Amino acid sequence: MTVQADTAALHATDEAVVTVWSDIGCPWATLALATLHSAAAERGQELLVDHRAFPLELFNSESTPKPIIDAETVAIGALVPTLGWRLWPGSDWRYPVTTMPALEAVQAAKAPAVGGLPASDQLDTALRHAFYGQGRCISVTSEILAVAAACPLVDEAALAEALALGTARAAIHRDFAVARGPRVQGSPHLFTASGTDVHNPGADFVWTGDPYDGGFPHFRSYTDDWADEILDQLVKAP
């Protein structure tokens, strides 16, 4: 069975919402989201994020290699130390082999019974912090629910039921079908109904060598001005 892409669902129609295509296991996406949230907090501006899945393991037919994530984590963590990231502190056998359950949980949290968009975004942020900042295995349902329990906007019991029933699993594959098209260029890609269309904003970098063979991301420049530009658009939205 082939899941058909609905290109009309590229972004939310609400002009007050930022749609972000990403994988939780993508450090670049986690940097972009942290930058956007930080800018909104500094301005005292409400931020609504509609998370869409860009499941890297489905694109690549393998889990994202730990050495690549390690290299990106070092480069980004050194550039923005306030993120509070660290290299994986535990045994390799505890390392998350998949982010699909975490991506599914974020989609499931969109349901009104679980909490809606604000809850989904709060859970996404918490799962990223659990992985990059705390070294927790977010592949495991019990760990995902433990993270959710600390999110005030998330109804943990309703989320547990949704995960048990798999109600959001199909959403991941629908997103994957759209993300395979030409409009979504990678993780992260941000869209708004008012015209934002930007892939991996602010980051200009090159790999020093093959990322599968010891290369590192080298920043040529990085700016966070893009976040204020997006937030300005949201303020002007009717």
Buried (B, 14 or more C-beta within 10 A) or exposed (E): EEBEBEEEBBBBEBBBBBBBBBBBBBBBBBBBBBBBBBBBEEBEEEBBBBBBBBBBBBBEEEBBEBEBBBBBBBBBBEBBEEBEBEEBEEEEEEBBEBBBBBBBBBBBBBBEBBBBBBBBBBBBBBBBBBBBBEBBBBBBBEBBBBBBBEBEBBBBEBBBBBBEEEBBBEBBBBBBBBBEEEBBBBBBBBBBBBEBEBBBBBBEBEBEEEBEEEBBBEEEEBEBEBBBEBBEBBEEEE
